[in-house]
């Protein structure tokens, strides 16, 4: 059994702060296995004991995993004193105090973003050594051909001398605009945009559409989010040891 303080359990599930949870307990609004408790320091096993708050069962989840369709103009951060963050967009029913974006998308980049309170999960997903590839759709200011594709596969050297890991670049057509798909397993600052600049192209619009084998839910409107299922979480790491290029460069850093 893994026993924890009752006020800590409630706070971890978004039932207010530790102080607010303590007040609920002292008011007799919290029950454990059908018996009212009155002290915040009392302990329970959240995964085995039946806990209720004001008559409503507490659905305990050790960690929360959300899929968001990130809109442009919002920063990938837990909090920011000047700008709206992706955590600010999470509805109250899904909010937890320790939520953070697992990896960052640029302020103007849109698409698939995972929010969680599980640091180990985020590290595993983001580490280049785990080979969890991320797929982006890019609109650029010129055509993408064999030269650009070969440079991405060899490992683009950025303007500051940083060497990127091999990446897969595919021309995607798009009528009057030039579109491309980019698949990488790193997450350097503005990496995709800088990679295109290094081969003479400028990114006009960028959207992440897949992480591992998990694709962005097309029914999610920009700014919306929902919980991931266990099956969807598994998709993130499906085929994480897959390599599309055998060439090796120095390890990237998230």
C-alpha positions in Angstrom: 0.0 0.0 0.0 1.1 3.5 -0.8 -0.3 5.8 1.9 -0.4 9.6 1.4 -1.9 12.5 3.3 -5.5 13.1 2.4 -5.0 16.8 1.7 -2.1 16.0 -0.6 -4.2 13.4 -2.5 -7.1 15.9 -3.1 -4.7 18.7 -4.2 -3.0 16.3 -6.7 -6.4 15.7 -8.3 -7.2 19.3 -8.8 -9.5 19.7 -5.7 -8.1 23.1 -4.9 -4.8 23.8 -3.1 -3.6 21.8 -0.1 -5.1 24.5 2.2 -8.4 24.4 0.4 -8.5 20.6 0.5 -7.8 20.8 4.3 -10.8 23.1 4.8 -13.0 20.6 3.0 -11.8 17.8 5.2 -12.3 19.8 8.4 -15.8 20.6 7.3 -16.6 16.9 7.1 -17.1 16.9 3.4 -14.5 14.2 2.7 -15.1 10.4 3.2 -12.7 7.5 3.0 -14.4 4.1 2.5 -17.7 5.6 3.6 -16.4 7.1 6.8 -16.1 10.9 7.3 -12.6 12.2 8.1 -11.8 15.5 9.8 -8.0 15.8 9.8 -6.0 16.7 6.6 -3.0 14.7 7.9 -4.9 11.5 7.9 -3.6 9.0 5.3 -5.2 6.9 2.6 -4.2 4.7 -0.3 -5.6 6.7 -3.3 -5.4 3.7 -5.6 -7.3 1.3 -3.2 -9.4 3.4 -0.9 -12.8 4.8 -2.0 -12.5 8.6 -1.5 -15.4 11.0 -2.0 -15.7 14.8 -1.8 -19.1 16.3 -1.1 -20.7 13.0 -2.0 -18.9 12.7 -5.3 -16.4 9.8 -5.8 -12.9 10.9 -6.5 -11.5 9.4 -9.7 -7.9 9.1 -8.8 -5.3 9.3 -11.5 -1.6 9.3 -10.6 -0.8 11.3 -13.6 -2.8 13.2 -16.3 -2.0 13.2 -20.0 -3.7 15.6 -22.4 -3.7 16.1 -26.1 -4.0 19.7 -27.2 -4.4 21.3 -30.6 -2.2 24.3 -29.9 -3.3 27.6 -31.5 -0.9 30.3 -32.8 -0.1 33.2 -30.4 0.1 31.1 -27.3 3.3 30.2 -25.5 4.3 26.6 -24.5 4.8 27.2 -20.8 3.0 26.5 -17.5 2.9 30.2 -16.6 3.9 33.5 -18.1 3.3 36.9 -16.5 2.9 38.6 -19.9 1.4 36.2 -22.3 -1.3 33.5 -22.4 0.1 30.0 -22.0 -1.2 26.6 -23.2 -1.9 25.7 -19.6 -4.2 28.7 -19.4 -6.3 27.0 -22.1 -7.0 23.9 -20.1 -10.6 23.8 -18.9 -11.2 23.6 -15.2 -12.4 20.0 -15.3 -9.0 18.9 -16.6 -6.8 21.3 -14.8 -4.0 20.3 -12.4 -1.6 22.6 -10.7 1.5 20.8 -11.9 0.5 20.5 -15.6 3.2 21.5 -18.1 3.8 21.1 -21.8 5.9 18.0 -22.6 8.1 19.8 -25.1 7.6 23.2 -26.6 6.1 24.5 -29.8 7.1 28.0 -30.9 4.6 30.8 -30.2 3.3 30.7 -33.8 3.6 27.0 -34.4 0.3 25.1 -34.1 -0.8 21.5 -33.7 -0.2 18.5 -31.5 1.1 19.2 -28.0 1.1 16.9 -25.0 0.4 18.3 -21.5 1.1 16.2 -18.4 2.2 16.3 -14.8 4.5 13.2 -15.3 8.1 14.3 -15.6 9.5 10.8 -16.3 7.0 10.4 -19.2 8.0 13.7 -20.7 11.7 12.9 -20.5 11.2 9.6 -22.2 9.2 11.2 -25.0 11.6 14.1 -25.6 15.0 12.4 -25.3 16.6 12.0 -28.8 18.1 8.7 -27.6 14.5 7.2 -27.4 13.9 7.8 -31.1 10.4 9.2 -30.7 9.9 11.1 -34.0 7.8 14.2 -34.4 6.2 15.0 -37.8 5.6 18.5 -38.9 3.8 20.1 -41.8 5.6 23.1 -43.1 4.6 25.8 -45.7 7.8 27.3 -47.0 8.7 30.1 -49.5 10.2 27.9 -52.2 10.3 24.4 -53.6 11.8 21.5 -51.8 13.8 19.2 -54.0 16.6 16.6 -54.0 19.2 19.0 -52.7 17.2 20.0 -49.6 16.2 16.4 -48.9 19.7 15.1 -49.0 21.0 17.9 -46.7 18.3 17.1 -44.1 19.2 13.3 -44.3 22.9 14.1 -43.8 22.2 16.3 -40.7 21.7 20.0 -41.3 24.4 22.4 -40.0 22.8 25.5 -38.5 24.1 29.0 -38.9 25.8 28.9 -35.4 27.5 25.6 -36.3 25.1 23.3 -34.4 24.8 19.9 -36.2 21.3 18.5 -36.2 20.6 14.8 -36.2 19.5 13.3 -39.6 15.9 14.2 -40.5 13.5 13.1 -43.1 12.2 15.8 -45.5 9.4 15.1 -48.1 7.9 17.5 -50.6 4.1 17.6 -50.1 2.9 19.7 -53.0 0.0 22.0 -52.1 -1.0 23.8 -55.2 0.2 27.5 -55.3 2.1 27.1 -52.0 5.2 25.0 -51.3 4.5 22.4 -48.6 6.8 19.8 -47.0 6.8 17.2 -44.2 9.6 17.1 -41.7 10.3 14.3 -39.3 12.8 14.8 -36.5 13.5 13.4 -33.0 15.1 16.5 -31.5 13.6 19.6 -30.1 16.2 22.4 -30.3 15.0 26.0 -30.1 13.2 26.9 -33.4 14.9 23.9 -34.9 12.7 23.2 -37.9 12.7 26.9 -38.9 16.4 27.1 -38.6 17.0 23.9 -40.5 15.0 25.3 -43.5 16.9 28.6 -43.3 20.2 26.6 -43.4 19.1 25.2 -46.8 17.8 28.5 -48.2 14.1 28.3 -47.3 12.0 30.2 -44.9 9.1 28.7 -43.0 5.8 30.6 -43.4 3.6 28.2 -41.4 4.4 25.2 -39.2 2.1 22.6 -37.6 3.0 19.4 -35.7 0.7 16.6 -36.7 2.2 13.4 -35.1 4.4 12.3 -32.2 5.6 8.7 -32.5 2.5 7.0 -34.0 0.0 9.3 -32.3 -1.7 11.6 -34.7 -3.4 14.9 -33.8 -7.1 14.3 -33.3 -8.7 16.2 -36.3 -11.9 16.8 -34.3 -10.1 19.0 -31.8 -10.4 22.6 -32.7 -7.4 24.9 -32.1 -7.2 25.6 -28.3 -9.1 22.5 -27.3 -7.7 19.5 -25.4 -8.8 16.1 -24.1 -7.5 13.2 -22.1 -5.4 10.6 -23.9 -6.4 7.0 -23.7 -4.0 4.3 -22.6 -3.9 3.0 -26.2 -3.0 6.5 -27.5 -0.2 6.9 -24.9 1.2 3.6 -26.2 1.2 4.9 -29.7 3.6 7.7 -28.7 6.3 5.1 -28.1 5.3 2.6 -30.8 8.4 1.9 -32.9 10.5 4.3 -30.9 13.7 2.4 -32.0 12.8 2.9 -35.6 15.5 4.7 -37.7 14.9 6.1 -41.1 18.6 7.0 -41.6 21.7 5.0 -40.5 24.0 8.0 -40.6 25.0 9.2 -37.1 25.7 12.7 -35.9 26.4 14.1 -32.4 23.4 13.7 -30.0 21.0 16.6 -29.9 19.8 18.2 -26.7 16.2 19.0 -25.7 
